[in-house]
Each structure stands twice: as C-alpha cells, then as structure tokens.
C-alpha cells in the first residue's frame, strides 16, 4: 500500500541520465529561488510599494515569454543539452550582475529592472528544453514518476530557497544571495557536461517565426492541450498572492525577513508532501477532471489564507494550496507530454513554460494592483475566489479536457502520424 502511495523511485534508481539532469536542475532551481525572494525584497525595501514589486515582475514578463517561444523553437532543432549549457552560463553572469549592483551600494532600480528582465528571458529560453528532455530520458510508463520527481525538486527548492534567502539577506546581504544563485548554474553546467547528447527529431521544422506559428496552429481545436495552459494561467493570475508577501510579512504578521521566508516556503512544504506521495496519481482515470478539482482547491485555500491574521494558520493554508498545486502540475505535465509528438515537444513545452513562469508575474501585477486600490487582504481573498470560479468556467467550456482519460495513446499515434 505504501509503495502505491509514495512516489515511484524507478527513474532515479535505474536511470543515470535522468539522475544527472535531476540533480543538476535541482541545484540550479534552488539557486533561482534565492533570487525570487531577493528581488522583490530589495524592491520593496527601496520603494515600500507592493505595486512596484508587481511592476518588476511585469518587466520580466515580455522577455520571459519571448525567451520561452524562441527557446522552444530552437530546442526542436538543436541538441538540447548544449542549449541548456549556454543558457546556464549566461544566467550565471546575470546573477553576478545583480550581485555587483547590490554590492556597489548604489542599488540602481534601472539595473534591477533590466538584469532581472534578462535573467527571466534566459530562464524562459532554457526551460522548454529542460521539460522536453525528460521524455527523451525515461520510458513512457515512468513519465508520471519523472514529473513527480521534478516537482519534488521544485518543492524542495521553494522550501529551502526562501528560508536560505531570508537568512542570507539578513546576515550576509543581498550580494552574497545573488552570488550563490550564480554558483548554482555552474553546478548545473558540470552535470550537463556528463549528460549524453539530446539531439532533435530528424526533419524538425527550422527554428524561426514560422516554426513558432506552426506550434500555435497545432494548438487549434485541441482542447486537451489548451486546458493544460488555461487552467494554470487561471490559478496563477488570480490565485498567486506572492507579490503581497513582503507587505504581509512586515505589516500583517509583524515579522521580518524570517517571516517572509516562511511565507514563501509554506507553499513548497505542502507541495513537497504532495510530490512525495504521488504514487496514487498514476492510477487516476480522469486526469483532466482531477486537474480542475485541484485548481479549485488551490483557490479555496488561498481565499482562506487572505482572512488569516495568525501566521501559523496562514502557513498551514499555504501548505494546503501547495499540495493541491503539485497534484495539478504533475497531471498537467503528464497530459501535455503524452498528447504531443516529439517534433513539437520543445515548442509546446515552451508555451507551457511561458504559462508556468509568466502566469505568476501577471499574478504579481494583479495582486499588487488590486491591493493598491483596495487592501492587501481583499486582494488575496478576491483572487482566490476568482481562481475557483475560473476553474469551473473552464471545465464547462473545455469539455474534452474535463473528459481526459488516463491513456490517450492511440490518439497520440494518430496525431503524430497526421502531423508528420
């Protein structure tokens, strides 16, 4: 019973290539979480404005989306391993620039905006190749387990990263926090150098605007893939209140950087528990239906979090939200990767990465903007409720996604043949 409930260890235990990608990616993700905390904290301390925190996320959005689309197109025609190596090297230099800005004492807002936007673009460029590499390294029957491990990695990062960031910012300072992020990319590069090549599918469309447009055309009429993107956008735009965490830590819970780290980490604690107990997820018959229910659960937990004045109750509610989110994420990634042919894998993964990383930034703007004209508490509660309602509406207008079953294998084969 326990084995059926806990995450399947097969990809880690039996697949050296997946282990290299997993551990390298895990360390770089942990490093990135330091910067996820450091940038909004630095911005809020400089401006004392949640709206400015939302605006710097907005400044990252366009390069993030552009990077994802370009990275997806390029990743379908070149060795994905080398794409990841060069993107990681550039990301290390970007983290170094943020460290220099913090160390110089000038604290230039312009540099903070520009370099964080560049770093976001590099993240977008690399992420489609990371995701598309997984089906190339593991067997189809191990995909749920592999994506579960991806979530384990991410959830550990968003638990430890903010906690470490809170300690580092309060002791060593912002410069060392950014520098540690840069060193994490160097570790990832070392792991990638030991990885076997990840060549593109023969005959893949040449990278360019036409290739990106072809990816969008592939989406037309495919409600199953559309639902993967739209449900995540709904959850992140309306139900992600992280732009308000600095204000809540300082003004509602009357804490400091330690409290801020706990708020960021709490979602990860719930997510980690969810990821470690995903053995049962592979047996879900209607995956689309489960995603909708999980997104609704996220929205309810966030709305209740907005009512809380007790830090510990707030942390429990954020953990519950994180648990629901990780179930949704594992299922969404599995639905996506089992519903597309390899020749489109990086491009459609790029759309997913644009949603996963761009949605929270739109959510930052939405949360900060609503808080600016109402209150912090109202922004959180209304966003959670809007997320719940949005999931119900999407389930109604995307009936094919709602009916998505466990094994759409014959459809995949036919689509791959048709598109090939």
URFEN-V709822 format. One record per residue. N is the residue number from 1. PHI is phi in whole degrees, -180 to 180 (999 if undefined). OMEGA is omega in radians with two decimals (none if undefined). D_CENTER is the distance of its C-alpha to the mean C-alpha in whole Angstrom. Layout:
N;PHI;OMEGA;D_CENTER, N;PHI;OMEGA;D_CENTER
This chain:
1;999;-3.13;31, 2;-61;-3.13;28, 3;-64;3.12;27, 4;-73;-3.09;26, 5;-90;-3.09;24, 6;-79;-3.12;23, 7;-62;-3.13;20, 8;-73;-3.08;22, 9;-87;-3.01;22, 10;-54;-3.10;24, 11;-60;-3.14;21, 12;-74;-3.04;21, 13;-74;-2.95;25, 14;-112;-2.98;26, 15;-124;-3.11;24, 16;-63;-3.13;24, 17;-62;3.11;22, 18;-65;3.12;19, 19;-61;3.13;20, 20;-61;3.13;20, 21;-64;-3.08;17, 22;-63;-3.07;15, 23;-71;3.08;17, 24;-64;3.12;17, 25;-65;-3.13;13, 26;-62;-3.12;13, 27;-67;3.14;15, 28;-68;3.08;13, 29;-66;3.07;10, 30;-61;3.11;12, 31;-63;-3.14;14, 32;-62;-3.14;11, 33;-67;3.05;11, 34;-62;-3.13;15, 35;-72;3.09;14, 36;-58;3.10;12, 37;-85;-3.01;15, 38;-65;-3.08;17, 39;-65;3.12;17, 40;-64;3.10;17, 41;-64;3.13;20, 42;-61;3.14;22, 43;-65;-3.11;22, 44;-67;3.12;23, 45;-68;3.14;25, 46;-80;-3.00;27, 47;-116;-3.05;27, 48;54;-3.09;27, 49;-136;3.04;25, 50;-67;3.10;22, 51;-64;3.09;22, 52;-64;3.07;22, 53;-62;3.09;19, 54;-68;-3.10;17, 55;-69;3.13;19, 56;-70;3.02;18, 57;-67;3.10;14, 58;-64;3.13;16, 59;-64;3.12;17, 60;-83;-2.96;14, 61;-68;-3.08;13, 62;-63;3.08;16, 63;-63;3.11;16, 64;-65;3.13;12, 65;-65;3.13;13, 66;-63;3.12;16, 67;-61;3.13;15, 68;-64;-3.11;12, 69;-66;3.14;16, 70;-68;3.14;18, 71;-63;3.10;16, 72;-66;3.13;16, 73;-68;-3.14;20, 74;-68;-3.08;20, 75;-66;3.10;19, 76;-84;-3.06;21, 77;-126;3.10;24, 78;-129;3.09;24, 79;-64;-3.06;23, 80;-67;3.11;19, 81;-65;-3.13;20, 82;-69;3.04;22, 83;-59;-3.13;19, 84;-67;-3.14;17, 85;-64;-3.10;20, 86;-69;3.10;21, 87;-65;3.13;17, 88;-67;3.10;17, 89;-62;3.11;20, 90;-65;3.11;20, 91;-65;3.10;17, 92;-63;3.11;19, 93;-66;3.11;22, 94;-63;3.09;19, 95;-62;3.08;19, 96;-63;3.11;23, 97;-66;3.08;23, 98;-65;3.10;21, 99;-64;3.13;23, 100;-63;3.13;27, 101;-62;3.13;26, 102;-70;-3.09;26, 103;-76;-3.06;29, 104;-68;-3.14;31, 105;87;3.14;31, 106;-81;3.11;31, 107;49;-3.10;28, 108;-65;3.08;28, 109;-66;-3.14;25, 110;-63;3.12;26, 111;-64;3.13;24, 112;-60;3.11;21, 113;-66;-3.02;21, 114;-68;-3.08;21, 115;-71;3.10;20, 116;-66;3.07;16, 117;-67;3.10;16, 118;-63;3.14;17, 119;-62;3.11;15, 120;-64;3.11;12, 121;-63;3.11;14, 122;-67;3.08;14, 123;-62;3.10;10, 124;-62;-3.12;10, 125;-65;-3.04;14, 126;-86;-2.97;13, 127;-61;3.10;9, 128;-60;3.12;11, 129;-67;3.09;14, 130;-59;-3.09;12, 131;-68;-3.10;11, 132;-69;3.14;15, 133;-70;-3.03;16, 134;-62;3.10;16, 135;-63;3.09;18, 136;-80;-3.05;20, 137;-103;-3.07;21, 138;-124;3.11;21, 139;-73;3.14;23, 140;-54;-3.11;22, 141;-68;-3.12;24, 142;-101;-3.05;21, 143;-64;3.13;18, 144;-58;3.13;17, 145;-64;-3.12;18, 146;-65;3.12;16, 147;-71;3.02;13, 148;-65;3.09;13, 149;-65;3.03;14, 150;-57;3.12;11, 151;-70;3.04;9, 152;-58;3.12;12, 153;-59;-3.09;11, 154;-66;-3.10;8, 155;-69;3.05;10, 156;-61;-3.14;13, 157;-63;-3.10;11, 158;-82;2.95;10, 159;-88;-3.06;14, 160;-73;-3.07;16, 161;-56;3.12;14, 162;-63;3.12;15, 163;-65;3.09;18, 164;-63;3.13;19, 165;-61;3.13;18, 166;-60;3.13;21, 167;-69;-3.10;23, 168;-64;-3.13;23, 169;-61;-3.10;23, 170;-76;-3.09;26, 171;-117;-3.07;28, 172;-78;3.12;27, 173;108;-3.08;26, 174;-66;-3.07;23, 175;-61;3.13;24, 176;-67;3.10;24, 177;-64;3.10;21, 178;-66;-3.12;20, 179;-64;3.12;22, 180;-65;3.05;20, 181;-61;3.13;17, 182;-59;-3.13;19, 183;-67;3.13;21, 184;-66;3.10;17, 185;-70;3.08;17, 186;-63;3.10;21, 187;-61;3.13;20, 188;-61;3.13;18, 189;-60;3.12;20, 190;-60;3.12;23, 191;-63;-3.12;21, 192;-66;3.14;21, 193;-65;3.09;24, 194;-91;-3.11;25, 195;-80;3.05;23, 196;-66;3.09;25, 197;-57;3.11;25, 198;-123;-2.99;22, 199;-71;3.12;25, 200;-75;3.05;24, 201;-70;3.11;26, 202;-56;3.10;29, 203;84;3.14;30, 204;-64;-3.13;27, 205;-63;3.13;27, 206;-59;-3.11;27, 207;-62;3.12;24, 208;159;-3.13;25, 209;-62;3.12;25, 210;-64;3.11;27, 211;-65;3.11;24, 212;-65;3.13;21, 213;-63;3.11;24, 214;-62;3.08;24, 215;-63;3.11;21, 216;-67;3.11;21, 217;-64;3.13;24, 218;-62;-3.12;23, 219;-71;-3.00;21, 220;-58;3.08;24, 221;80;-3.13;25, 222;-98;-3.05;23, 223;-64;-3.11;22, 224;-63;3.14;20, 225;-74;3.11;17, 226;-58;-3.14;17, 227;-62;3.09;17, 228;-57;-3.10;13, 229;-74;-2.98;12, 230;-69;3.13;14, 231;-67;3.09;14, 232;-70;3.08;10, 233;-58;3.12;11, 234;-57;-3.10;14, 235;-66;-3.03;12, 236;-80;-3.13;10, 237;-71;-3.07;13, 238;-94;-2.98;16, 239;-110;-3.14;14, 240;-113;-3.04;12, 241;-95;-3.00;15, 242;-65;3.10;13, 243;-64;-3.13;16, 244;-94;-3.11;18, 245;-60;3.09;18, 246;-59;3.13;20, 247;-66;-3.13;23, 248;-67;3.14;23, 249;-62;-3.05;23, 250;-85;-2.94;26, 251;-108;-3.12;28, 252;-97;-3.13;27, 253;-98;3.02;27, 254;53;3.12;29, 255;-118;3.14;27, 256;-128;-3.10;26, 257;-66;3.10;23, 258;-64;3.10;23, 259;-64;3.10;23, 260;-59;3.11;20, 261;-61;3.13;18, 262;-65;3.13;19, 263;-63;3.10;17, 264;-65;-3.05;14, 265;-76;-3.00;14, 266;-60;3.11;16, 267;-60;-3.14;13, 268;-68;3.12;12, 269;-61;3.10;15, 270;-64;3.13;15, 271;-65;3.13;12, 272;-64;3.09;14, 273;-60;3.10;17, 274;-65;-3.10;16, 275;-67;-3.13;14, 276;-75;-3.10;18, 277;-120;-3.10;20, 278;-96;3.12;18, 279;-56;-3.11;21, 280;-77;-3.03;23, 281;-66;-3.14;20, 282;-62;-3.10;21, 283;-94;3.12;24, 284;-67;-3.09;23, 285;-78;-3.10;25, 286;-109;-3.05;23, 287;-67;3.14;20, 288;-61;3.12;19, 289;-61;-3.14;21, 290;-66;3.10;19, 291;-63;-3.14;16, 292;-59;-3.12;18, 293;-64;3.14;19, 294;-64;3.12;16, 295;-66;3.07;15, 296;-61;3.13;18, 297;-63;3.06;18, 298;-57;-3.11;15, 299;-61;3.13;17, 300;-64;-3.12;20, 301;-63;3.14;19, 302;-67;3.11;18, 303;-60;3.11;21, 304;-65;3.07;23, 305;-58;-3.13;21, 306;-65;3.12;22, 307;-84;-2.96;26, 308;-78;3.00;26, 309;-114;3.09;28, 310;-98;-3.11;28, 311;-60;-3.05;25, 312;-70;3.05;25, 313;-65;3.12;25, 314;-60;-3.14;22, 315;-66;3.11;20, 316;-64;-3.13;21, 317;-66;3.07;20, 318;-65;3.09;16, 319;-65;3.09;16, 320;-62;3.08;18, 321;-62;3.13;15, 322;-63;3.10;12, 323;-61;3.13;14, 324;-63;-3.09;14, 325;-65;-3.09;11, 326;-71;3.06;10, 327;-63;3.09;13, 328;-61;-3.06;12, 329;-65;3.13;9, 330;-60;-3.12;12, 331;-68;3.14;14, 332;-64;3.12;12, 333;-64;3.13;11, 334;-68;3.09;15, 335;-58;-3.09;16, 336;-64;-3.02;15, 337;-72;3.08;16, 338;-96;-3.09;19, 339;-116;-3.08;20, 340;-135;3.04;20, 341;-77;-3.06;23, 342;-63;-3.10;22, 343;-66;3.09;23, 344;-110;-2.92;20, 345;-62;-3.12;18, 346;-68;-3.11;16, 347;-66;3.13;17, 348;-71;3.02;15, 349;-66;3.11;12, 350;-66;3.07;12, 351;-63;3.12;12, 352;-64;3.13;9, 353;-66;3.09;7, 354;-62;3.10;9, 355;-69;-3.06;8, 356;-63;-3.09;5, 357;-96;3.12;5, 358;-84;3.14;9, 359;-56;3.12;9, 360;-61;3.13;8, 361;-72;2.99;11, 362;-64;3.08;13, 363;-64;3.08;13, 364;-60;-3.14;14, 365;-66;3.13;17, 366;-61;-3.11;18, 367;-66;3.14;18, 368;-66;3.13;20, 369;-67;3.12;22, 370;-65;3.12;23, 371;-64;-3.11;24, 372;-67;-3.10;26, 373;-102;3.10;28, 374;-126;3.08;28, 375;-154;3.12;27, 376;-59;-3.10;24, 377;-62;-3.13;25, 378;-64;-3.14;25, 379;-61;-3.12;22, 380;-66;-3.07;20, 381;-65;-3.11;22, 382;-65;3.11;23, 383;-66;3.11;19, 384;-63;3.12;19, 385;-66;3.11;22, 386;-64;3.09;21, 387;-63;3.14;17, 388;-60;-3.12;20, 389;-66;-3.14;22, 390;-61;3.12;20, 391;-64;3.12;19, 392;-65;3.14;23, 393;-65;-3.13;23, 394;-65;3.09;21, 395;-62;-3.13;22, 396;-74;-3.03;26, 397;-89;3.09;25, 398;-122;-3.05;23, 399;-62;3.13;26, 400;-66;3.10;25, 401;-67;3.13;21, 402;-59;-3.09;23, 403;-93;-3.09;25, 404;-55;-3.10;23, 405;-96;-3.04;24, 406;-67;-2.97;24, 407;-125;3.10;25, 408;-88;-3.01;25, 409;-51;-3.12;27, 410;-58;3.12;30, 411;-65;-3.14;28, 412;-60;-3.10;25, 413;-59;-3.13;29, 414;-65;-3.13;30, 415;-63;-3.14;28, 416;-61;3.13;27, 417;-68;-3.13;31, 418;-61;-3.07;31, 419;-76;-3.12;29, 420;-76;none;30
